[in-house]
Amino acid sequence: MKKDEMIKIIADKHKLILDENDPIFAVITANELLFDDFISKIDRYFIKQKADLETYKTNILAELREYAQTTKDSLKDITIQEITTEHKEIIVDKNQLSNSKIFLIVAVQIIFLLVGLIIGISI
């Protein structure tokens, strides 16, 4: 707000006559400087928090991918160990079905982990 506008508002509201050299404008300028400094600190803090959250999110996603792959590999190994040699012809169909089930299980786990992450961040 400019000095002329401030002088007019103060004169209208309080019936005081001020000029541009009044000491109150030094206080107003000091307040503006403090406020600008405070806003710049808040902005820097916000940028740092945003960067930290992005890093955290990236790390979580990488861990989730690794966990999903490990779980998928483990489930495949367990499935292969359970299959006997006399069922080799049926293996192809079951393996495709198992891959679908594995994918579904991993997807559900990822969804639950992401929901938990979102709830944790929002709290």
Biopython code that builds the backbone (N, CA, C, O; Angstrom):
import numpy as np
from Bio.PDB.StructureBuilder import StructureBuilder

atoms = [
    (1, "MET", "N", (0.852, -1.171, 0.000)),
    (1, "MET", "CA", (0.000, 0.000, 0.000)),
    (1, "MET", "C", (0.899, 1.235, 0.000)),
    (1, "MET", "O", (1.911, 1.274, 0.699)),
    (2, "LYS", "N", (0.534, 2.208, -0.763)),
    (2, "LYS", "CA", (1.351, 3.412, -0.889)),
    (2, "LYS", "C", (1.057, 4.387, 0.245)),
    (2, "LYS", "O", (0.011, 4.324, 0.892)),
    (3, "LYS", "N", (2.012, 5.292, 0.468)),
    (3, "LYS", "CA", (1.882, 6.247, 1.576)),
    (3, "LYS", "C", (0.642, 7.120, 1.427)),
    (3, "LYS", "O", (-0.054, 7.385, 2.407)),
    (4, "ASP", "N", (0.364, 7.566, 0.211)),
    (4, "ASP", "CA", (-0.805, 8.430, 0.006)),
    (4, "ASP", "C", (-2.086, 7.716, 0.409)),
    (4, "ASP", "O", (-2.966, 8.304, 1.037)),
    (5, "GLU", "N", (-2.180, 6.447, 0.044)),
    (5, "GLU", "CA", (-3.371, 5.673, 0.404)),
    (5, "GLU", "C", (-3.462, 5.511, 1.919)),
    (5, "GLU", "O", (-4.542, 5.632, 2.498)),
    (6, "MET", "N", (-2.319, 5.235, 2.562)),
    (6, "MET", "CA", (-2.308, 5.076, 4.016)),
    (6, "MET", "C", (-2.712, 6.369, 4.714)),
    (6, "MET", "O", (-3.501, 6.351, 5.659)),
    (7, "ILE", "N", (-2.170, 7.486, 4.250)),
    (7, "ILE", "CA", (-2.504, 8.777, 4.862)),
    (7, "ILE", "C", (-3.999, 9.035, 4.759)),
    (7, "ILE", "O", (-4.621, 9.489, 5.719)),
    (8, "LYS", "N", (-4.568, 8.752, 3.616)),
    (8, "LYS", "CA", (-5.996, 8.986, 3.412)),
    (8, "LYS", "C", (-6.835, 8.086, 4.328)),
    (8, "LYS", "O", (-7.791, 8.551, 4.949)),
    (9, "ILE", "N", (-6.476, 6.793, 4.412)),
    (9, "ILE", "CA", (-7.232, 5.860, 5.254)),
    (9, "ILE", "C", (-7.139, 6.263, 6.722)),
    (9, "ILE", "O", (-8.145, 6.256, 7.432)),
    (10, "ILE", "N", (-5.935, 6.614, 7.184)),
    (10, "ILE", "CA", (-5.760, 7.033, 8.582)),
    (10, "ILE", "C", (-6.544, 8.313, 8.856)),
    (10, "ILE", "O", (-7.175, 8.445, 9.905)),
    (11, "ALA", "N", (-6.505, 9.248, 7.924)),
    (11, "ALA", "CA", (-7.237, 10.508, 8.105)),
    (11, "ALA", "C", (-8.739, 10.260, 8.156)),
    (11, "ALA", "O", (-9.442, 10.863, 8.966)),
    (12, "ASP", "N", (-9.230, 9.376, 7.297)),
    (12, "ASP", "CA", (-10.665, 9.079, 7.285)),
    (12, "ASP", "C", (-11.100, 8.340, 8.547)),
    (12, "ASP", "O", (-12.150, 8.638, 9.116)),
    (13, "LYS", "N", (-10.305, 7.393, 8.975)),
    (13, "LYS", "CA", (-10.707, 6.545, 10.089)),
    (13, "LYS", "C", (-10.494, 7.207, 11.452)),
    (13, "LYS", "O", (-11.354, 7.118, 12.328)),
    (14, "HIS", "N", (-9.353, 7.868, 11.627)),
    (14, "HIS", "CA", (-8.993, 8.388, 12.949)),
    (14, "HIS", "C", (-9.001, 9.918, 13.027)),
    (14, "HIS", "O", (-8.755, 10.490, 14.089)),
    (15, "LYS", "N", (-9.273, 10.551, 11.941)),
    (15, "LYS", "CA", (-9.313, 12.025, 11.888)),
    (15, "LYS", "C", (-7.962, 12.628, 12.284)),
    (15, "LYS", "O", (-7.893, 13.656, 12.958)),
    (16, "LEU", "N", (-6.892, 11.956, 11.844)),
    (16, "LEU", "CA", (-5.540, 12.460, 12.084)),
    (16, "LEU", "C", (-4.959, 12.949, 10.771)),
    (16, "LEU", "O", (-5.226, 12.384, 9.710)),
    (17, "ILE", "N", (-4.177, 13.982, 10.851)),
    (17, "ILE", "CA", (-3.527, 14.496, 9.655)),
    (17, "ILE", "C", (-2.049, 14.124, 9.753)),
    (17, "ILE", "O", (-1.347, 14.535, 10.676)),
    (18, "LEU", "N", (-1.602, 13.348, 8.793)),
    (18, "LEU", "CA", (-0.209, 12.904, 8.740)),
    (18, "LEU", "C", (0.424, 13.445, 7.470)),
    (18, "LEU", "O", (-0.261, 13.707, 6.481)),
    (19, "ASP", "N", (1.736, 13.606, 7.510)),
    (19, "ASP", "CA", (2.435, 13.911, 6.261)),
    (19, "ASP", "C", (3.378, 12.753, 5.952)),
    (19, "ASP", "O", (3.468, 11.798, 6.724)),
    (20, "GLU", "N", (4.067, 12.836, 4.846)),
    (20, "GLU", "CA", (4.911, 11.714, 4.406)),
    (20, "GLU", "C", (6.142, 11.510, 5.284)),
    (20, "GLU", "O", (6.778, 10.459, 5.209)),
    (21, "ASN", "N", (6.488, 12.477, 6.103)),
    (21, "ASN", "CA", (7.672, 12.371, 6.955)),
    (21, "ASN", "C", (7.332, 11.934, 8.377)),
    (21, "ASN", "O", (8.187, 11.992, 9.261)),
    (22, "ASP", "N", (6.134, 11.512, 8.600)),
    (22, "ASP", "CA", (5.698, 11.100, 9.936)),
    (22, "ASP", "C", (6.450, 9.832, 10.360)),
    (22, "ASP", "O", (6.658, 8.940, 9.538)),
    (23, "PRO", "N", (6.861, 9.739, 11.636)),
    (23, "PRO", "CA", (7.619, 8.567, 12.110)),
    (23, "PRO", "C", (6.843, 7.247, 12.028)),
    (23, "PRO", "O", (7.446, 6.174, 12.046)),
    (24, "ILE", "N", (5.524, 7.320, 11.940)),
    (24, "ILE", "CA", (4.749, 6.077, 11.853)),
    (24, "ILE", "C", (5.124, 5.278, 10.604)),
    (24, "ILE", "O", (5.034, 4.051, 10.588)),
    (25, "PHE", "N", (5.549, 5.996, 9.556)),
    (25, "PHE", "CA", (5.925, 5.294, 8.327)),
    (25, "PHE", "C", (7.225, 4.505, 8.501)),
    (25, "PHE", "O", (7.454, 3.528, 7.788)),
    (26, "ALA", "N", (8.069, 4.917, 9.432)),
    (26, "ALA", "CA", (9.268, 4.126, 9.744)),
    (26, "ALA", "C", (8.858, 2.801, 10.369)),
    (26, "ALA", "O", (9.444, 1.761, 10.067)),
    (27, "VAL", "N", (7.851, 2.836, 11.240)),
    (27, "VAL", "CA", (7.349, 1.602, 11.859)),
    (27, "VAL", "C", (6.713, 0.709, 10.797)),
    (27, "VAL", "O", (6.915, -0.505, 10.787)),
    (28, "ILE", "N", (5.949, 1.322, 9.912)),
    (28, "ILE", "CA", (5.311, 0.542, 8.838)),
    (28, "ILE", "C", (6.367, -0.102, 7.951)),
    (28, "ILE", "O", (6.240, -1.269, 7.582)),
    (29, "THR", "N", (7.403, 0.644, 7.609)),
    (29, "THR", "CA", (8.483, 0.096, 6.782)),
    (29, "THR", "C", (9.193, -1.042, 7.512)),
    (29, "THR", "O", (9.519, -2.063, 6.907)),
    (30, "ALA", "N", (9.431, -0.867, 8.809)),
    (30, "ALA", "CA", (10.068, -1.939, 9.589)),
    (30, "ALA", "C", (9.185, -3.183, 9.604)),
    (30, "ALA", "O", (9.682, -4.301, 9.468)),
    (31, "ASN", "N", (7.880, -2.991, 9.767)),
    (31, "ASN", "CA", (6.957, -4.133, 9.739)),
    (31, "ASN", "C", (6.974, -4.830, 8.385)),
    (31, "ASN", "O", (6.954, -6.059, 8.311)),
    (32, "GLU", "N", (7.011, -4.045, 7.322)),
    (32, "GLU", "CA", (7.062, -4.639, 5.983)),
    (32, "GLU", "C", (8.340, -5.446, 5.787)),
    (32, "GLU", "O", (8.310, -6.535, 5.213)),
    (33, "LEU", "N", (9.467, -4.909, 6.267)),
    (33, "LEU", "CA", (10.738, -5.638, 6.150)),
    (33, "LEU", "C", (10.700, -6.945, 6.931)),
    (33, "LEU", "O", (11.129, -7.988, 6.437)),
    (34, "LEU", "N", (10.183, -6.881, 8.156)),
    (34, "LEU", "CA", (10.075, -8.100, 8.962)),
    (34, "LEU", "C", (9.140, -9.112, 8.306)),
    (34, "LEU", "O", (9.427, -10.308, 8.282)),
    (35, "PHE", "N", (8.036, -8.631, 7.784)),
    (35, "PHE", "CA", (7.075, -9.521, 7.132)),
    (35, "PHE", "C", (7.687, -10.164, 5.891)),
    (35, "PHE", "O", (7.526, -11.365, 5.671)),
    (36, "ASP", "N", (8.393, -9.367, 5.074)),
    (36, "ASP", "CA", (9.038, -9.917, 3.876)),
    (36, "ASP", "C", (10.090, -10.959, 4.243)),
    (36, "ASP", "O", (10.207, -11.989, 3.580)),
    (37, "ASP", "N", (10.857, -10.688, 5.305)),
    (37, "ASP", "CA", (11.851, -11.657, 5.767)),
    (37, "ASP", "C", (11.175, -12.944, 6.233)),
    (37, "ASP", "O", (11.634, -14.042, 5.918)),
    (38, "PHE", "N", (10.094, -12.806, 6.976)),
    (38, "PHE", "CA", (9.343, -13.968, 7.457)),
    (38, "PHE", "C", (8.795, -14.788, 6.288)),
    (38, "PHE", "O", (8.887, -16.016, 6.291)),
    (39, "ILE", "N", (8.231, -14.118, 5.301)),
    (39, "ILE", "CA", (7.683, -14.812, 4.127)),
    (39, "ILE", "C", (8.788, -15.542, 3.367)),
    (39, "ILE", "O", (8.582, -16.667, 2.913)),
    (40, "SER", "N", (9.955, -14.918, 3.224)),
    (40, "SER", "CA", (11.045, -15.593, 2.510)),
    (40, "SER", "C", (11.523, -16.827, 3.278)),
    (40, "SER", "O", (11.854, -17.844, 2.669)),
    (41, "LYS", "N", (11.561, -16.742, 4.616)),
    (41, "LYS", "CA", (11.935, -17.919, 5.409)),
    (41, "LYS", "C", (10.902, -19.030, 5.262)),
    (41, "LYS", "O", (11.260, -20.201, 5.139)),
    (42, "ILE", "N", (9.632, -18.667, 5.275)),
    (42, "ILE", "CA", (8.559, -19.665, 5.096)),
    (42, "ILE", "C", (8.679, -20.318, 3.720)),
    (42, "ILE", "O", (8.525, -21.532, 3.587)),
    (43, "ASP", "N", (8.955, -19.508, 2.698)),
    (43, "ASP", "CA", (9.095, -20.055, 1.344)),
    (43, "ASP", "C", (10.256, -21.042, 1.266)),
    (43, "ASP", "O", (10.130, -22.113, 0.673)),
    (44, "ARG", "N", (11.388, -20.676, 1.868)),
    (44, "ARG", "CA", (12.541, -21.590, 1.855)),
    (44, "ARG", "C", (12.214, -22.889, 2.596)),
    (44, "ARG", "O", (12.569, -23.976, 2.138)),
    (45, "TYR", "N", (11.541, -22.772, 3.733)),
    (45, "TYR", "CA", (11.159, -23.952, 4.507)),
    (45, "TYR", "C", (10.195, -24.826, 3.708)),
    (45, "TYR", "O", (10.322, -26.051, 3.704)),
    (46, "PHE", "N", (9.237, -24.201, 3.037)),
    (46, "PHE", "CA", (8.273, -24.942, 2.227)),
    (46, "PHE", "C", (8.974, -25.683, 1.090)),
    (46, "PHE", "O", (8.662, -26.843, 0.825)),
    (47, "ILE", "N", (9.910, -25.030, 0.424)),
    (47, "ILE", "CA", (10.653, -25.665, -0.675)),
    (47, "ILE", "C", (11.462, -26.844, -0.143)),
    (47, "ILE", "O", (11.515, -27.898, -0.775)),
    (48, "LYS", "N", (12.096, -26.666, 1.028)),
    (48, "LYS", "CA", (12.866, -27.766, 1.620)),
    (48, "LYS", "C", (11.953, -28.939, 1.971)),
    (48, "LYS", "O", (12.289, -30.091, 1.698)),
    (49, "GLN", "N", (10.800, -28.650, 2.575)),
    (49, "GLN", "CA", (9.855, -29.712, 2.931)),
    (49, "GLN", "C", (9.364, -30.439, 1.684)),
    (49, "GLN", "O", (9.237, -31.663, 1.687)),
    (50, "LYS", "N", (9.091, -29.699, 0.636)),
    (50, "LYS", "CA", (8.620, -30.309, -0.604)),
    (50, "LYS", "C", (9.698, -31.223, -1.190)),
    (50, "LYS", "O", (9.400, -32.328, -1.643)),
    (51, "ALA", "N", (10.938, -30.766, -1.181)),
    (51, "ALA", "CA", (12.037, -31.590, -1.685)),
    (51, "ALA", "C", (12.209, -32.845, -0.832)),
    (51, "ALA", "O", (12.432, -33.934, -1.361)),
    (52, "ASP", "N", (12.106, -32.690, 0.483)),
    (52, "ASP", "CA", (12.214, -33.850, 1.371)),
    (52, "ASP", "C", (11.101, -34.859, 1.104)),
    (52, "ASP", "O", (11.344, -36.065, 1.085)),
    (53, "LEU", "N", (9.886, -34.369, 0.900)),
    (53, "LEU", "CA", (8.763, -35.270, 0.614)),
    (53, "LEU", "C", (8.945, -35.978, -0.727)),
    (53, "LEU", "O", (8.615, -37.156, -0.856)),
    (54, "GLU", "N", (9.465, -35.267, -1.719)),
    (54, "GLU", "CA", (9.725, -35.895, -3.018)),
    (54, "GLU", "C", (10.771, -37.002, -2.877)),
    (54, "GLU", "O", (10.617, -38.084, -3.444)),
    (55, "THR", "N", (11.827, -36.728, -2.123)),
    (55, "THR", "CA", (12.858, -37.739, -1.896)),
    (55, "THR", "C", (12.278, -38.938, -1.160)),
    (55, "THR", "O", (12.549, -40.088, -1.507)),
    (56, "TYR", "N", (11.484, -38.656, -0.150)),
    (56, "TYR", "CA", (10.846, -39.721, 0.628)),
    (56, "TYR", "C", (9.940, -40.559, -0.263)),
    (56, "TYR", "O", (9.956, -41.788, -0.191)),
    (57, "LYS", "N", (9.153, -39.897, -1.102)),
    (57, "LYS", "CA", (8.244, -40.600, -2.005)),
    (57, "LYS", "C", (9.032, -41.476, -2.987)),
    (57, "LYS", "O", (8.661, -42.623, -3.239)),
    (58, "THR", "N", (10.112, -40.931, -3.532)),
    (58, "THR", "CA", (10.934, -41.691, -4.475)),
    (58, "THR", "C", (11.526, -42.924, -3.803)),
    (58, "THR", "O", (11.534, -44.011, -4.381)),
    (59, "ASN", "N", (12.019, -42.752, -2.586)),
    (59, "ASN", "CA", (12.588, -43.887, -1.853)),
    (59, "ASN", "C", (11.532, -44.945, -1.556)),
    (59, "ASN", "O", (11.788, -46.141, -1.690)),
    (60, "ILE", "N", (10.343, -44.499, -1.152)),
    (60, "ILE", "CA", (9.253, -45.444, -0.857)),
    (60, "ILE", "C", (8.873, -46.219, -2.111)),
    (60, "ILE", "O", (8.701, -47.437, -2.062)),
    (61, "LEU", "N", (8.740, -45.518, -3.235)),
    (61, "LEU", "CA", (8.365, -46.199, -4.477)),
    (61, "LEU", "C", (9.429, -47.210, -4.905)),
    (61, "LEU", "O", (9.101, -48.301, -5.370)),
    (62, "ALA", "N", (10.695, -46.847, -4.747)),
    (62, "ALA", "CA", (11.768, -47.782, -5.091)),
    (62, "ALA", "C", (11.717, -49.014, -4.194)),
    (62, "ALA", "O", (11.888, -50.140, -4.662)),
    (63, "GLU", "N", (11.483, -48.795, -2.908)),
    (63, "GLU", "CA", (11.376, -49.925, -1.984)),
    (63, "GLU", "C", (10.160, -50.788, -2.303)),
    (63, "GLU", "O", (10.224, -52.014, -2.213)),
    (64, "LEU", "N", (9.059, -50.153, -2.673)),
    (64, "LEU", "CA", (7.856, -50.911, -3.034)),
    (64, "LEU", "C", (8.097, -51.763, -4.278)),
    (64, "LEU", "O", (7.685, -52.921, -4.333)),
    (65, "ARG", "N", (8.761, -51.187, -5.269)),
    (65, "ARG", "CA", (9.073, -51.960, -6.485)),
    (65, "ARG", "C", (9.963, -53.160, -6.142)),
    (65, "ARG", "O", (9.732, -54.276, -6.606)),
    (66, "GLU", "N", (10.974, -52.904, -5.327)),
    (66, "GLU", "CA", (11.884, -53.986, -4.936)),
    (66, "GLU", "C", (11.134, -55.057, -4.145)),
    (66, "GLU", "O", (11.331, -56.252, -4.366)),
    (67, "TYR", "N", (10.282, -54.626, -3.229)),
    (67, "TYR", "CA", (9.493, -55.559, -2.429)),
    (67, "TYR", "C", (8.546, -56.364, -3.314)),
    (67, "TYR", "O", (8.399, -57.573, -3.136)),
    (68, "ALA", "N", (7.910, -55.695, -4.261)),
    (68, "ALA", "CA", (6.983, -56.381, -5.165)),
    (68, "ALA", "C", (7.724, -57.417, -6.000)),
    (68, "ALA", "O", (7.235, -58.532, -6.187)),
    (69, "GLN", "N", (8.897, -57.055, -6.500)),
    (69, "GLN", "CA", (9.665, -57.998, -7.308)),
    (69, "GLN", "C", (10.132, -59.178, -6.461)),
    (69, "GLN", "O", (10.068, -60.322, -6.911)),
    (70, "THR", "N", (10.595, -58.919, -5.255)),
    (70, "THR", "CA", (11.030, -59.991, -4.363)),
    (70, "THR", "C", (9.874, -60.921, -4.027)),
    (70, "THR", "O", (10.027, -62.142, -4.036)),
    (71, "THR", "N", (8.720, -60.339, -3.731)),
    (71, "THR", "CA", (7.539, -61.142, -3.416)),
    (71, "THR", "C", (7.119, -61.973, -4.612)),
    (71, "THR", "O", (6.785, -63.150, -4.477)),
    (72, "LYS", "N", (7.138, -61.362, -5.772)),
    (72, "LYS", "CA", (6.765, -62.075, -6.999)),
    (72, "LYS", "C", (7.718, -63.245, -7.250)),
    (72, "LYS", "O", (7.285, -64.355, -7.559)),
    (73, "ASP", "N", (9.018, -62.984, -7.113)),
    (73, "ASP", "CA", (10.000, -64.051, -7.320)),
    (73, "ASP", "C", (9.833, -65.170, -6.292)),
    (73, "ASP", "O", (9.924, -66.350, -6.631)),
    (74, "SER", "N", (9.588, -64.796, -5.042)),
    (74, "SER", "CA", (9.395, -65.804, -3.997)),
    (74, "SER", "C", (8.162, -66.652, -4.271)),
    (74, "SER", "O", (8.190, -67.874, -4.125)),
    (75, "LEU", "N", (7.085, -65.993, -4.667)),
    (75, "LEU", "CA", (5.860, -66.738, -4.969)),
    (75, "LEU", "C", (6.041, -67.654, -6.177)),
    (75, "LEU", "O", (5.500, -68.760, -6.207)),
    (76, "LYS", "N", (6.794, -67.199, -7.166)),
    (76, "LYS", "CA", (7.077, -68.062, -8.319)),
    (76, "LYS", "C", (7.887, -69.284, -7.892)),
    (76, "LYS", "O", (7.603, -70.405, -8.314)),
    (77, "ASP", "N", (8.906, -69.056, -7.042)),
    (77, "ASP", "CA", (9.732, -70.175, -6.573)),
    (77, "ASP", "C", (8.899, -71.185, -5.795)),
    (77, "ASP", "O", (9.044, -72.393, -5.983)),
    (78, "ILE", "N", (8.026, -70.691, -4.922)),
    (78, "ILE", "CA", (7.164, -71.589, -4.144)),
    (78, "ILE", "C", (6.241, -72.367, -5.069)),
    (78, "ILE", "O", (6.037, -73.567, -4.888)),
    (79, "THR", "N", (5.686, -71.682, -6.054)),
    (79, "THR", "CA", (4.779, -72.346, -6.996)),
    (79, "THR", "C", (5.512, -73.419, -7.787)),
    (79, "THR", "O", (4.984, -74.513, -7.987)),
    (80, "ILE", "N", (6.707, -73.119, -8.231)),
    (80, "ILE", "CA", (7.485, -74.096, -9.011)),
    (80, "ILE", "C", (7.848, -75.305, -8.159)),
    (80, "ILE", "O", (7.817, -76.431, -8.657)),
    (81, "GLN", "N", (8.191, -75.104, -6.891)),
    (81, "GLN", "CA", (8.545, -76.214, -6.015)),
    (81, "GLN", "C", (7.354, -77.124, -5.745)),
    (81, "GLN", "O", (7.531, -78.327, -5.552)),
    (82, "GLU", "N", (6.154, -76.576, -5.728)),
    (82, "GLU", "CA", (4.956, -77.348, -5.427)),
    (82, "GLU", "C", (4.497, -78.217, -6.600)),
    (82, "GLU", "O", (3.784, -79.203, -6.415)),
    (83, "ILE", "N", (4.904, -77.849, -7.768)),
    (83, "ILE", "CA", (4.430, -78.570, -8.957)),
    (83, "ILE", "C", (5.252, -79.855, -9.141)),
    (83, "ILE", "O", (6.482, -79.831, -9.117)),
    (84, "THR", "N", (4.576, -80.920, -9.317)),
    (84, "THR", "CA", (5.276, -82.195, -9.546)),
    (84, "THR", "C", (5.506, -82.398, -11.031)),
    (84, "THR", "O", (4.935, -81.698, -11.867)),
    (85, "THR", "N", (6.341, -83.355, -11.340)),
    (85, "THR", "CA", (6.698, -83.592, -12.739)),
    (85, "THR", "C", (5.555, -84.186, -13.554)),
    (85, "THR", "O", (5.526, -84.005, -14.771)),
    (86, "GLU", "N", (4.621, -84.884, -12.934)),
    (86, "GLU", "CA", (3.535, -85.484, -13.709)),
    (86, "GLU", "C", (2.503, -84.460, -14.164)),
    (86, "GLU", "O", (1.667, -84.774, -15.011)),
    (87, "HIS", "N", (2.538, -83.266, -13.635)),
    (87, "HIS", "CA", (1.590, -82.233, -14.046)),
    (87, "HIS", "C", (2.230, -81.220, -14.992)),
    (87, "HIS", "O", (1.763, -80.084, -15.067)),
    (88, "LYS", "N", (3.263, -81.589, -15.701)),
    (88, "LYS", "CA", (4.002, -80.667, -16.558)),
    (88, "LYS", "C", (3.129, -80.077, -17.663)),
    (88, "LYS", "O", (3.319, -78.919, -18.037)),
    (89, "GLU", "N", (2.186, -80.837, -18.188)),
    (89, "GLU", "CA", (1.357, -80.316, -19.271)),
    (89, "GLU", "C", (0.390, -79.247, -18.761)),
    (89, "GLU", "O", (0.019, -78.341, -19.507)),
    (90, "ILE", "N", (-0.009, -79.346, -17.526)),
    (90, "ILE", "CA", (-0.943, -78.383, -16.950)),
    (90, "ILE", "C", (-0.193, -77.156, -16.423)),
    (90, "ILE", "O", (-0.802, -76.130, -16.117)),
    (91, "ILE", "N", (1.103, -77.270, -16.324)),
    (91, "ILE", "CA", (1.920, -76.204, -15.735)),
    (91, "ILE", "C", (1.752, -74.885, -16.483)),
    (91, "ILE", "O", (1.668, -73.826, -15.862)),
    (92, "VAL", "N", (1.703, -74.943, -17.795)),
    (92, "VAL", "CA", (1.644, -73.715, -18.580)),
    (92, "VAL", "C", (0.408, -72.907, -18.196)),
    (92, "VAL", "O", (0.508, -71.708, -17.936)),
    (93, "ASP", "N", (-0.754, -73.551, -18.157)),
    (93, "ASP", "CA", (-1.987, -72.842, -17.804)),
    (93, "ASP", "C", (-1.954, -72.356, -16.359)),
    (93, "ASP", "O", (-2.344, -71.224, -16.074)),
    (94, "LYS", "N", (-1.489, -73.206, -15.447)),
    (94, "LYS", "CA", (-1.442, -72.819, -14.037)),
    (94, "LYS", "C", (-0.439, -71.693, -13.811)),
    (94, "LYS", "O", (-0.671, -70.792, -13.005)),
    (95, "ASN", "N", (0.685, -71.756, -14.536)),
    (95, "ASN", "CA", (1.708, -70.729, -14.378)),
    (95, "ASN", "C", (1.170, -69.368, -14.800)),
    (95, "ASN", "O", (1.431, -68.358, -14.147)),
    (96, "GLN", "N", (0.422, -69.349, -15.892)),
    (96, "GLN", "CA", (-0.174, -68.085, -16.321)),
    (96, "GLN", "C", (-1.193, -67.607, -15.291)),
    (96, "GLN", "O", (-1.261, -66.418, -14.979)),
    (97, "LEU", "N", (-1.983, -68.541, -14.766)),
    (97, "LEU", "CA", (-2.956, -68.190, -13.740)),
    (97, "LEU", "C", (-2.241, -67.731, -12.465)),
    (97, "LEU", "O", (-2.669, -66.781, -11.811)),
    (98, "SER", "N", (-1.147, -68.419, -12.123)),
    (98, "SER", "CA", (-0.382, -68.040, -10.937)),
    (98, "SER", "C", (0.213, -66.645, -11.102)),
    (98, "SER", "O", (0.229, -65.856, -10.158)),
    (99, "ASN", "N", (0.702, -66.345, -12.305)),
    (99, "ASN", "CA", (1.245, -65.009, -12.547)),
    (99, "ASN", "C", (0.167, -63.948, -12.357)),
    (99, "ASN", "O", (0.439, -62.874, -11.821)),
    (100, "SER", "N", (-1.043, -64.241, -12.788)),
    (100, "SER", "CA", (-2.147, -63.293, -12.597)),
    (100, "SER", "C", (-2.453, -63.126, -11.114)),
    (100, "SER", "O", (-2.668, -62.012, -10.636)),
    (101, "LYS", "N", (-2.471, -64.253, -10.384)),
    (101, "LYS", "CA", (-2.739, -64.177, -8.950)),
    (101, "LYS", "C", (-1.614, -63.442, -8.223)),
    (101, "LYS", "O", (-1.865, -62.632, -7.331)),
    (102, "ILE", "N", (-0.386, -63.731, -8.609)),
    (102, "ILE", "CA", (0.763, -63.070, -7.990)),
    (102, "ILE", "C", (0.677, -61.568, -8.227)),
    (102, "ILE", "O", (0.871, -60.763, -7.316)),
    (103, "PHE", "N", (0.382, -61.213, -9.474)),
    (103, "PHE", "CA", (0.260, -59.791, -9.799)),
    (103, "PHE", "C", (-0.846, -59.147, -8.975)),
    (103, "PHE", "O", (-0.684, -58.034, -8.474)),
    (104, "LEU", "N", (-1.968, -59.841, -8.833)),
    (104, "LEU", "CA", (-3.091, -59.318, -8.056)),
    (104, "LEU", "C", (-2.704, -59.146, -6.584)),
    (104, "LEU", "O", (-3.023, -58.126, -5.972)),
    (105, "ILE", "N", (-2.027, -60.127, -6.027)),
    (105, "ILE", "CA", (-1.597, -60.052, -4.626)),
    (105, "ILE", "C", (-0.626, -58.891, -4.426)),
    (105, "ILE", "O", (-0.751, -58.126, -3.470)),
    (106, "VAL", "N", (0.336, -58.768, -5.330)),
    (106, "VAL", "CA", (1.319, -57.692, -5.226)),
    (106, "VAL", "C", (0.635, -56.337, -5.394)),
    (106, "VAL", "O", (0.950, -55.385, -4.680)),
    (107, "ALA", "N", (-0.299, -56.255, -6.338)),
    (107, "ALA", "CA", (-1.013, -54.994, -6.552)),
    (107, "ALA", "C", (-1.804, -54.600, -5.311)),
    (107, "ALA", "O", (-1.820, -53.431, -4.928)),
    (108, "VAL", "N", (-2.458, -55.568, -4.686)),
    (108, "VAL", "CA", (-3.224, -55.278, -3.469)),
    (108, "VAL", "C", (-2.283, -54.819, -2.356)),
    (108, "VAL", "O", (-2.601, -53.882, -1.624)),
    (109, "GLN", "N", (-1.134, -55.469, -2.226)),
    (109, "GLN", "CA", (-0.170, -55.059, -1.205)),
    (109, "GLN", "C", (0.319, -53.638, -1.454)),
    (109, "GLN", "O", (0.432, -52.845, -0.519)),
    (110, "ILE", "N", (0.609, -53.315, -2.705)),
    (110, "ILE", "CA", (1.077, -51.970, -3.045)),
    (110, "ILE", "C", (-0.002, -50.943, -2.738)),
    (110, "ILE", "O", (0.289, -49.872, -2.207)),
    (111, "ILE", "N", (-1.238, -51.267, -3.070)),
    (111, "ILE", "CA", (-2.344, -50.337, -2.793)),
    (111, "ILE", "C", (-2.461, -50.095, -1.294)),
    (111, "ILE", "O", (-2.597, -48.952, -0.859)),
    (112, "PHE", "N", (-2.411, -51.164, -0.502)),
    (112, "PHE", "CA", (-2.496, -50.986, 0.949)),
    (112, "PHE", "C", (-1.325, -50.166, 1.489)),
    (112, "PHE", "O", (-1.510, -49.325, 2.369)),
    (113, "LEU", "N", (-0.124, -50.405, 0.967)),
    (113, "LEU", "CA", (1.035, -49.641, 1.415)),
    (113, "LEU", "C", (0.902, -48.168, 1.041)),
    (113, "LEU", "O", (1.229, -47.294, 1.844)),
    (114, "LEU", "N", (0.427, -47.886, -0.168)),
    (114, "LEU", "CA", (0.249, -46.497, -0.592)),
    (114, "LEU", "C", (-0.827, -45.801, 0.222)),
    (114, "LEU", "O", (-0.675, -44.634, 0.585)),
    (115, "VAL", "N", (-1.911, -46.506, 0.511)),
    (115, "VAL", "CA", (-2.963, -45.917, 1.347)),
    (115, "VAL", "C", (-2.404, -45.608, 2.735)),
    (115, "VAL", "O", (-2.675, -44.545, 3.292)),
    (116, "GLY", "N", (-1.639, -46.517, 3.281)),
    (116, "GLY", "CA", (-1.016, -46.270, 4.580)),
    (116, "GLY", "C", (-0.057, -45.093, 4.533)),
    (116, "GLY", "O", (-0.002, -44.292, 5.467)),
    (117, "LEU", "N", (0.702, -44.986, 3.442)),
    (117, "LEU", "CA", (1.626, -43.871, 3.275)),
    (117, "LEU", "C", (0.870, -42.556, 3.195)),
    (117, "LEU", "O", (1.259, -41.575, 3.828)),
    (118, "ILE", "N", (-0.193, -42.530, 2.431)),
    (118, "ILE", "CA", (-0.989, -41.304, 2.294)),
    (118, "ILE", "C", (-1.588, -40.915, 3.640)),
    (118, "ILE", "O", (-1.576, -39.742, 4.013)),
    (119, "ILE", "N", (-2.107, -41.889, 4.361)),
    (119, "ILE", "CA", (-2.684, -41.596, 5.676)),
    (119, "ILE", "C", (-1.593, -41.102, 6.618)),
    (119, "ILE", "O", (-1.811, -40.157, 7.376)),
    (120, "GLY", "N", (-0.435, -41.726, 6.579)),
    (120, "GLY", "CA", (0.663, -41.314, 7.450)),
    (120, "GLY", "C", (1.150, -39.907, 7.147)),
    (120, "GLY", "O", (1.440, -39.143, 8.067)),
    (121, "ILE", "N", (1.244, -39.553, 5.868)),
    (121, "ILE", "CA", (1.701, -38.216, 5.496)),
    (121, "ILE", "C", (0.660, -37.174, 5.856)),
    (121, "ILE", "O", (1.000, -36.078, 6.301)),
    (122, "SER", "N", (-0.614, -37.512, 5.666)),
    (122, "SER", "CA", (-1.655, -36.518, 5.927)),
    (122, "SER", "C", (-1.854, -36.278, 7.416)),
    (122, "SER", "O", (-2.413, -35.251, 7.801)),
    (123, "ILE", "N", (-1.411, -37.197, 8.254)),
    (123, "ILE", "CA", (-1.555, -37.004, 9.703)),
    (123, "ILE", "C", (-0.420, -36.157, 10.137)),
    (123, "ILE", "O", (-0.303, -35.841, 11.321)),
]
sb = StructureBuilder()
sb.init_structure("model")
sb.init_model(0)
sb.init_chain("A")
sb.init_seg("    ")
for serial, (resi, resn, name, xyz) in enumerate(atoms, 1):
    if name == "N":
        sb.init_residue(resn, " ", resi, " ")
    sb.init_atom(name, np.array(xyz, "f"), 0.0, 1.0, " ", f" {name:<3s}", serial, name[0])
structure = sb.get_structure()
